[in-house]
């Protein structure tokens, strides 16, 4: 038994190291001009595919929630098949369909075995979904009603209300200001024609990138890409999003809610995907609030004072400035104290930066565990799709640990002082009165 366990450990370690060393992203255009990013990952006879469109909630316009609704409806019927028939076609060949909508993007994905006949049926079904959705009135009404019920239920949760208010507070009139799921009023007013128009505008070849990771040769990947892109209409690339303006001044907003815990979110716009300060802010935040039990916010708020079960911070880089967020939950009677400690910890970190010992420990943790973030095709696909969509360097994964290791204390301190202005901090608390 011990020999089997040891062998399993060695094989897993070898596989992880091999994945890390062998991640070579190939990039090309199809004959139609489609952008393709491919990583050959021989071993298991499987392939993971993700087609990403610049069709996230930032493209909603006044119809908040239309991007998510459009993506959700894709699998309700396509070509000559209804939703049940689509599910049966995927099940028959062991394939799995998936989709999601975020602020910058919406994507549809396929996981399939690579045996020729099985992959052919999975791709044919997937192609119909992306190029010939039915978008029937019956399915639209059903999905719309489900979305309204979900939004109604979410409004009864303090965490949802805090998040909604937080994004409105830090982004104002920017397209990032509303939640991906939309709002009850805008969903109610939505018509099927709106969904069709959104699909026709954004689900087009020139607004898409394709990521493929799996046990395919380059030639097979090229054929797969040609198959998927050939039925998409050319269309136009989505317009660049407006730049994000920082809030004019800081604000603290308390929202009364019948709960025993107060949900607290604080932050401001902070980081974009191609930002020159990406690595100093990334490493610095690990020390401040992204490192879990060893982060400064956790130690000051949880360990020293027992004010919250957890306290954290993170950057969410987007095409434009994504949010820097600090979050925690605490008893209502402790909320003011918790906010004071949170602000003090943040201010001290910005003013003084981390210690050299903290930096070294963070760098070791971030680089030592980095390979585990893409030790499977599914995880690797997330990275490849992100690299493709934001047009990051093809050697992003190989160079990442080295760039983390080169960050200095002075760079972290400088980046946080320039980018996180505590005078502009937006603080939202939702909970019961003391």
Residue pairs with C-beta under 8 A, 6 or more apart in sequence:
15 43
15 375
16 371
16 372
16 375
17 371
19 41
19 371
19 374
19 375
19 380
20 370
20 371
20 374
20 397
23 39
23 374
23 380
23 397
23 398
24 39
24 40
25 37
25 38
25 39
25 384
25 387
25 394
25 395
25 397
26 37
26 38
26 39
26 40
26 218
26 221
27 35
27 36
27 37
27 38
27 388
27 394
28 36
28 38
28 222
29 35
29 36
30 36
30 222
30 225
30 226
30 229
30 230
31 226
32 205
32 226
32 229
32 230
32 232
32 234
33 205
33 206
33 234
34 205
34 208
34 210
34 225
34 228
34 229
34 232
35 208
35 209
35 210
35 388
36 209
36 210
36 212
36 221
36 222
36 225
37 209
37 210
37 211
37 212
37 384
37 385
37 387
37 388
38 211
38 212
38 213
38 216
38 218
38 221
38 225
39 212
39 213
39 380
39 384
40 214
40 215
40 216
40 217
40 218
40 221
41 213
41 214
41 215
41 377
41 380
42 215
43 215
44 215
44 377
45 113
45 114
45 115
45 215
46 111
46 112
46 113
46 114
46 214
46 215
46 377
47 111
47 112
47 113
47 114
47 119
47 212
47 213
47 214
47 215
47 216
47 224
47 377
48 109
48 110
48 111
48 212
48 213
48 214
48 377
48 378
48 381
49 109
49 110
49 111
49 112
49 126
49 210
49 211
49 212
49 214
49 224
49 228
49 381
50 107
50 108
50 109
50 110
50 210
50 211
50 381
50 384
50 385
51 107
51 108
51 109
51 130
51 208
51 209
51 210
51 211
51 228
52 105
52 106
52 107
52 208
52 209
52 210
52 211
52 385
52 388
52 389
53 105
53 106
53 107
53 202
53 203
53 204
53 207
53 208
54 104
54 105
54 202
54 207
54 208
54 237
54 238
54 389
55 67
55 70
55 71
55 101
55 105
55 106
55 198
55 202
55 203
55 207
55 238
56 67
56 101
56 102
56 103
56 104
56 105
56 106
56 180
57 64
57 65
57 67
57 68
57 101
57 102
57 103
57 175
57 178
57 179
57 180
57 182
58 103
58 104
58 175
58 176
58 241
58 319
59 67
59 175
59 198
59 202
59 238
60 66
60 67
60 175
60 178
60 182
60 186
62 186
63 182
63 186
63 189
63 190
63 194
63 198
64 178
64 179
64 182
64 183
64 186
64 187
65 147
65 180
65 181
65 182
65 183
65 186
65 187
65 190
66 182
66 186
66 190
66 194
66 195
66 198
67 101
67 106
67 180
67 198
67 202
68 101
68 106
68 147
68 180
68 181
68 182
69 143
69 144
69 147
69 182
69 187
69 190
69 195
70 106
70 195
70 198
70 199
70 202
70 203
71 99
71 100
71 101
71 106
71 108
72 99
72 101
72 143
72 147
73 133
73 135
73 139
73 140
73 143
73 195
74 99
74 108
74 129
74 130
74 133
75 83
75 86
75 97
75 99
75 129
76 82
76 83
76 133
76 134
76 135
76 136
76 139
76 142
76 143
77 83
77 86
77 133
77 134
77 135
77 136
77 139
78 86
78 125
78 128
78 129
78 132
78 133
78 134
79 128
79 132
79 134
81 89
81 125
81 128
82 134
83 139
86 97
86 125
86 128
86 129
89 121
89 122
89 125
90 96
90 97
90 122
90 125
92 121
93 112
93 113
93 117
93 118
93 119
93 121
93 122
94 112
94 113
94 118
95 110
95 111
95 112
95 113
95 118
95 121
95 122
95 125
95 126
96 110
96 111
96 112
97 108
97 109
97 110
97 125
97 126
97 129
98 108
98 109
98 110
98 111
99 106
99 107
99 108
99 109
100 106
100 107
101 180
102 180
103 176
103 180
103 318
103 322
104 241
104 318
104 319
104 389
105 389
106 202
107 385
108 126
108 129
108 130
109 381
110 122
110 123
110 126
111 378
112 118
112 119
112 122
112 123
113 119
113 122
114 214
114 215
114 216
114 220
119 224
123 224
123 227
123 228
126 228
127 227
127 228
127 231
130 203
130 228
130 231
130 232
131 231
131 232
132 231
133 199
135 192
135 195
135 196
135 199
137 192
140 192
140 195
144 187
144 190
147 181
147 182
147 187
148 184
148 187
148 188
150 181
151 181
151 182
151 183
151 184
151 187
152 184
154 160
154 181
155 161
155 184
158 257
158 259
158 261
158 262
158 263
158 430
158 431
159 263
159 430
161 255
161 257
161 263
161 430
162 255
162 263
162 264
162 265
162 428
162 429
162 430
163 179
163 265
164 178
164 179
165 253
165 255
165 428
165 430
166 265
166 267
166 323
166 325
166 426
166 428
167 176
167 177
167 178
167 179
167 323
168 177
168 178
169 247
169 251
169 253
169 426
169 428
170 177
170 247
170 267
170 268
170 269
170 323
170 426
171 177
171 244
171 269
172 245
172 247
174 242
174 244
174 245
174 320
175 241
175 242
176 244
176 318
176 320
176 322
176 323
200 233
200 235
201 235
202 235
202 238
203 232
203 235
204 232
204 233
204 234
204 235
204 236
205 229
205 232
205 233
205 234
205 235
206 234
206 235
206 236
206 237
207 235
207 236
207 237
207 238
208 229
208 232
209 385
209 388
209 389
210 225
210 228
210 229
210 388
211 381
211 384
211 385
211 388
212 221
212 224
212 225
212 384
213 377
213 380
213 381
213 384
214 377
216 224
241 319
241 320
242 320
243 320
243 321
244 269
244 320
244 321
246 268
246 269
246 421
246 424
247 268
247 424
247 426
248 424
249 423
249 424
250 422
250 423
250 424
250 425
250 426
250 427
251 426
251 427
252 339
252 427
252 429
253 426
253 427
253 428
253 429
254 429
254 430
255 428
255 429
255 430
255 431
256 431
256 432
256 433
257 430
257 431
257 432
258 432
259 332
259 430
259 431
259 432
260 331
260 332
260 431
260 432
261 329
261 330
261 331
261 332
261 431
262 329
262 330
262 331
262 332
262 335
262 338
262 429
262 430
262 431
262 432
263 327
263 329
263 429
263 430
263 431
264 326
264 327
264 328
264 329
264 330
264 335
264 338
264 339
264 342
264 427
264 428
264 429
265 325
265 326
265 327
265 427
265 428
266 325
266 326
266 327
266 339
266 342
266 343
266 425
266 426
266 427
266 428
267 313
267 323
267 324
267 325
267 326
267 425
267 426
268 323
268 324
268 420
268 421
268 424
268 425
268 426
269 320
269 321
269 322
269 323
269 324
270 281
270 315
270 321
270 322
270 323
270 324
270 419
270 420
271 277
271 278
271 281
271 315
271 316
271 317
271 321
271 322
271 324
271 419
272 317
272 318
272 319
272 320
272 321
272 322
273 317
273 318
273 319
273 322
273 390
273 392
274 390
274 392
275 281
275 317
277 415
277 418
277 419
278 317
279 403
279 404
279 406
279 407
280 407
280 411
280 412
280 414
280 415
280 416
281 315
281 412
281 415
281 416
281 419
282 315
282 404
283 359
283 362
283 363
283 366
283 404
283 407
283 412
284 349
284 353
284 354
284 407
284 412
284 415
284 416
285 313
285 314
285 315
285 324
286 295
286 362
286 365
286 366
287 295
287 296
287 349
287 354
287 358
287 359
287 362
287 412
288 295
288 296
288 297
288 313
288 345
288 346
288 349
288 354
289 295
289 296
289 297
289 298
289 311
289 312
289 313
289 314
289 326
290 312
290 313
290 314
291 298
291 362
291 365
292 298
292 312
294 361
295 311
295 312
295 313
296 345
296 349
296 354
297 311
297 312
297 313
297 326
297 328
297 342
297 345
297 346
298 310
298 311
298 312
300 311
300 341
300 344
300 345
301 307
301 308
301 311
301 328
301 338
301 341
301 342
301 345
302 308
302 309
302 310
302 311
305 337
305 341
307 328
307 330
307 334
307 337
307 338
307 341
308 328
308 329
308 330
308 338
309 329
310 328
310 329
311 326
311 327
311 328
311 342
312 326
312 327
312 328
313 324
313 325
313 326
313 327
314 324
314 325
315 322
315 323
315 324
315 325
316 322
316 323
316 325
319 390
324 419
324 420
326 342
326 346
328 338
328 342
330 338
332 431
332 432
332 433
332 434
333 434
335 429
335 431
335 434
336 434
339 427
339 429
343 422
343 425
343 427
346 420
346 422
346 425
347 422
349 416
350 413
350 416
350 417
350 420
350 422
351 417
352 413
353 409
353 410
353 412
353 413
353 416
354 362
354 409
354 412
355 409
356 409
359 407
359 408
359 409
359 412
363 404
363 405
363 407
366 401
366 404
367 401
367 404
367 405
370 400
370 401
370 404
373 379
373 383
374 380
374 382
374 383
374 397
383 396
383 397
386 392
387 393
387 394
387 396
387 397
393 399
